Amino acid sequence: MLTFPKALRLCRKKEITQIFAEGQFYKSGPYRFKWTLGESAPVRTVISISKRVGSSPVRNRLKRLVRESLRHSPDLKSRSMNLAIFITHPLQQPPKQQDVQRHIERFFAQLD
């Protein structure tokens, strides 16, 4: 079973608060990204989905798709940053892996 390793998760409230206070912002469709430069090599991530997006199965599926897209991203281990991905508005259609992957790739592409 593939998991999203603890080393790639952002858990400390202090670091999450710092991202939202000082981080840079990027928007791609319904996905919002805030990030700050980190100390360690892998990208550490926190994912937040608003209740307005839908019922809990919809939100949980979306989180799983985001984690899977991050896991397959080649930029995940090569960059050093703390990243917050959040979705606050409902999606127009049910989430698909290709759509989520496209938005994540678009985010990492704009960083270059």
PERA-V49340 format. One record per backbone hydrogen bond with DSSP energy under -0.5 kcal/mol. CO is the residue of the C=O (numbers start at 1). NH is the residue of the N-H. If there is no record, write none. Layout:
CO;NH
CO;NH
This chain:
3;5
5;8
6;9
8;45
9;11
12;16
13;17
14;18
15;19
16;20
17;21
18;22
18;23
19;23
24;35
26;33
28;31
30;88
31;28
32;86
33;26
34;84
35;24
36;82
44;83
45;10
46;85
48;87
50;53
51;54
55;59
56;60
57;61
58;62
59;63
60;64
61;65
62;66
63;67
64;68
65;69
66;70
67;71
68;72
69;73
70;73
73;76
74;78
75;79
76;43
79;81
80;38
81;44
82;36
83;46
84;34
84;86
85;48
86;32
87;50
96;100
97;101
98;102
99;103
100;104
101;105
102;106
103;107
104;108
105;109
106;110
107;111
108;112
109;112
